[in-house]
């Protein structure tokens, strides 16, 4: 307990081996963030301005894009200056805020994908009851649940973390991670672990529901040609987004928990930022190209701009 001290600043160490080509990384990261802003804002504006797109599926897609902007804003504005700075530090409270933003972004993403799967299940398997179940009020409730619940759960987790006495201020990541901060504590609290496991189980249930819903959808759609076409048109983009999310998010989680300490730093960094780079870029592009209504609206807008 002699090593306990008040932490005001955390040191991030993920960039130690990238200093020789930090200028290149800076411009590549800046380009990545610019593309994220461009594709997500374009899709959000398209859906908001066109009343024919004010349907549950497109509103959920718009919510997903907004969540992507929210999550990436918690990382890139801090990460870009770090690439040009010799010192990679973040204030204690700034670190806690970043944890809330990044964790709630990832959990909200999973919740929104779950609601989208439920929406597709109703649209394909129960079309006659779809509009009576997926009402405007129900949609608002589901969107609020997907966005507010993760913030509340992560904030409670972080409130408990903030009570821990820390013996170190060195975070071996590009950004702040709650589990890493907890490991810096001089002693572990059972309540932290219990709540963390509850959070994991809660969102694993989301994942299980997603898997079940798509197994059911595939089985149901194989019976009828019309349902098969509807599944390919509306569910395939969602399924691709789901796979991208699981691969990037769980790859980082499993590597952080079970990965070898001898893994090259560049590989660790790539695994860490995957869920902050690939889903926010690929999701709007996949939906924009695959969903006919959105593709037609974007094409007509570009055609109009070219005429002007």
C-alpha positions, 0 to 999 in steps of 0.5 A: 500500500506504500505505492498508492498515490493520487493519479491526475494523468495517465500515460499511454504507451501504444505509440512508442514503436511508431515514432519513426513513421508518425507523419505517415500514420497521422495523415492516414488516420486523418484520412480515415477520420475524414472518410468516417465523417463523410460517409456517415454524415451523408447517410444521416442527411439523406435519411433525415431529409427524405420522408420516404426513408422515415421507416424503422429500418432506415431510422435504425440505420441513421441511429447506427451512423450517429452512434458511429460518429459519437464513438469515433469522436471519443478517439480520433480527436485525441489520437491525432495530436498524440501521433505528433506529440512526443508525450502521450498522456491523458488527464484522469477525468479525460480518461474516464470520459473516453472510457464511457464514450468508447464502451457505450459506443460499442455496446450501443452498436450491439444493441442497435444491431439487435433491434435491427435484427428484431425489425427484420424478423418482424418484417419478414416472418410477421409482415401482417403484424409488423406495423401494429408491433413496430409502431413509432412509439415502440421504435422510439423506446427501442432506440432510447433503450439502445442508446441510453442503457449502455451509457448508464451501465458503463457509467456505473462500472466507471463510478466503481472504478473511480473509487479504486486506489491506483498504484500505477498510471501507465496504460499499455494501450492507445486509449483508455480501457476500464479493464486496464485501469482496474488492473492498475489498482493496488487491490481488487474489489469484488463488486467491480468484477461482479458488475463487469461480469453482469455487463458481459452477460447482458450483452452476450445475451444480445449476441445470442439473440442475434444469432438465433434471429438470423438462424430463424430468418435463414430457415424461414426464408429458404421456404419461399422465394419472395422471402428469400429475395427480401432477406438478400436485399435487406438482411445481407447488409445487416449481416455483413455489418454484424460480422464486421462488428463481432470480428473487430470488437471481439478480436480486440477483447480476446487479445486484450484478455488472452493475448501474448505479451510478446505480440508486436505492438503494431499488431496490438494497435491494429487489433485495438482500433479495428472497431473504431475504423472498419464498422464506422466506414464500412457500414454506411458504404454497405447499406448505401450500395446495397439498399435500393432506396438509399442507393437511388437517393444518393445517385439522384443527388449526385446526378443533380449536383453534376448537372448544376 
